[in-house]
Amino acid sequence: MKVKRKNQGFTLIELLVVITIIALLASMAMPAFKGIQTSAKITKDVNNVKQILLACRTFASDWDGVFPSFDPDATSGGGGGTSQFSTSTEAFNVLIPDYIDTELIFWTPSQNPDKLRAPIENDNLEQHENSFAYVTGLTDTSFSRSPLVADGEMSGPGEYGEFHPWLAAKTAVVGYVGGHVNREKLTSAEEGATVRSKDGQIQNIFQKRGEGGSGGLLAVDPGNVLLP
């Protein structure tokens, strides 16, 4: 005679153990997932800086090697090295639409309450649509390691503020006169962090380069670092 066995479910203790294991695995996976997301966003940021650099170099090839430091439509007789801009937004606007056909390149999502919305494509970049800093007064023959374009959530030249999207990751993206773009390491994950040189000898590369390589890496004065 066969005896039917009743199906036994999980006990309360077994369920609690399973739930605990799942919660533990989820807590371990979440930081890795966030890290992958951040890395992907930084990669996009790098690509955007590369496109801005390319546009700047193309502009320079049309204007005697001078990177955007003047408005061609408001200047007669060609360019020059003197800045006519007070913000990076003004400088980038000379690239639109002839050298860059989309304003989205200049925007990076962040916690800045003034920059939550993506740009409106109207060929007029506005301050709240721009996330990048720009160094004016440079040419294509300036010191190749001098910064030209960088993440713009700064409180001062090279001093990254609380809304910098990669502050927690201690990372900044910087494009240089020579055309290369690097993920740079910040000195800390706190407001006021700066980009240190690879050899650790320079604490803020956005300071003017002195004789014998002292100071920072800028080929111009820090006052030429324009924020959005």
N, C-alpha and C positions, 0 to 999 in steps of 0.2 A: 504494500500500500504506500503510495507516494504522499509525502507530506508537503504541502505548499508553504513556502517560506515568504513571510511578509517582507516587502521592500523597506529597508531601514534608511531613513534620511540622515543628514548630517546632524550631529548634536550641536548644541549651542556653543560649546567650547571649540569644536572643530571649525565652525563658521567664524568664530572670533579669530582663530589662528590664521585662517585663509585671508580674512579681511586685513589683519595686521601685516601679513606678508605682502599683499598687494599694495597697501599703503606705503610700506617700506621701499618696495621696488619703485613706486611712483615718485617718492621723494628723492631717490637716488638718480632717477632718469631726468627729472625736471631741470636741474642745473645744466646737465649735458645738452638737453634740448634747447634751453635758452642760449647756451653758448654757441650752438650751431646756428640759431637764428641770428644772433648778433654778428657772427662771422660772415654770414651771407649778406647782411645789410652793409657791413663794412666793405665787402667786396664790391657791392654796387656803388658805394661812395667812391672807392678807388677808380672805378670805371668812369664815373661822372667827372672826377678831377682830371682824368686823362683826356676826356673830350674837351674840357674847358682849356687845358693846356694846349691842345692841338689847335683850338680856335684862336688862342692868343698868339701862337707861333705863326699861324696863317695870316692873322692881322699884321704881325710884325713884318712878314715878307712883303706886304703891300705898302708898308709905311717905314721904309728905311731901317728896319730892324727894331723899331720901337714897339714895345708891348703897349696895350691900351692905357694911355696916360693922357688922352685928349679925345675930344669928340670930333671926328673927321667932318661931320656936317656943320660944325660951328667953327672950324678952323680953316683959314685960307693959307695957301702957300705950303701945305704939308704939315708934318708932325714936328715933334720935338720931345725932349725928355721931361718937360715940366708938367707936373700933375695939374689937372683942372677939375679933379674929382674930390669929393669929401667922403664918399662912401664907396664900398666895393660894388654896391648895386648900380650906382651911376656908371662905373667903369664897365661892368658886364653888359649894360644896356647897349653899348656900342658894338657888341658882338651879335646882337639880335636884330634882324633875322639872317643877315648875310653870312655870318660865320657859324652860328648855332641856330637851328630852326625850332627849338623847343625850350620853354622856360623850366620844364620839369627837372632838367639837369642841375639846376641851381638850388633845388630844394631837397632837404633831408628831414624825414619825420623826427620830431623830438618832443620833449615835454614842455618846450617853450610855449606858453599860452598865446603868444602873438604869432606863432608859426605852425598852427595845427592844420591849416587847410593847404592843400596843394595849389600851385599857381594856376591862374586863369590864363589860357593861351591867347594873349592879345598883343603880343610883340612889345610889351611894356613891363619889364620886370620891376616889381615893387619890393620895398624893404622886407615886408613880412613873407615874401616869396623866395627870399634869398638866404641860404644857410652857409655861405662861404666868405672867407676873408680874401683880400687881394693886395699884393704889394705893388704899388705904382712906382713909376720912375725907372724901371728896368728895361734893358734891351736884350736882344738875343746874343750879345757878346758879353753881358755881365757875368759875374762869377757863377759858374754852372750849378753850384750847390746852394745858391741863394734861394730861399723860399719864394714862390710866386703866387700860389693858390693853396688854401688850406681850409679845413673845417672852420666855420666862422663864429661858432658859439663861444666867443672870447669876451672877457671883461677888459682886456688890454692886449697890446701886442704879444702874442704867444702865450697869454695867460687864459687858460680854458675855464669857462664858467660852469655854473651848476646845471645848465641845460645842454651842455655838450653831450650828444647821444652815446658816445663811447667812453665817457668818463669812468664808469665803473669797470670797464675793461682796460683802463689805463692805456688807451690807444688814440692816436690822432692820425689823420691822413693828410699828407703834405705833398704838393707838387712843386718841382724845382725848375729853375730857369733852363737847365740842361734837358728838360723833357721827361725826366723820370719821376715816378710817383711812389712814395713809400708809406707803409704803415709804420708810424713812429711810436715809440714807447713814451708815455707820460711819466713824469717824476712821481706822481701819486694819483690816487683815485679821488682826491679832494679838490674842491674849487680853488682855482689859482695854480693848478698843475701846469707845468711847462714841458716842452719837448727837449729832452736831453740828447746830445750828440751821441753817435754810436760808440765813440771812445770814452764817453763819460766826462770829458774835459769841459764841455759846454753845457750849462744848465738850462739855457733858453736860447734856442737857435734863432729866435726872432729878435736878436740884438745885433747891432752893427758889427761887422767883421773888422777887427783891428789889424795893425801891422803884425806880421809874423803869425797870423792865424788866430790871434787872441780875440776875445769878445765872442760874438755870436757868428751867424753865417750870412746875415743880411749884407747885401752890397750897397744898401742905402740906409738912411736913418730909420729908426723904429716908427717915427711919425708917418712914414710912408705905408705902414700897414693899415689898410682901410678895412673897417668892419662893415657889415651890412647896414 
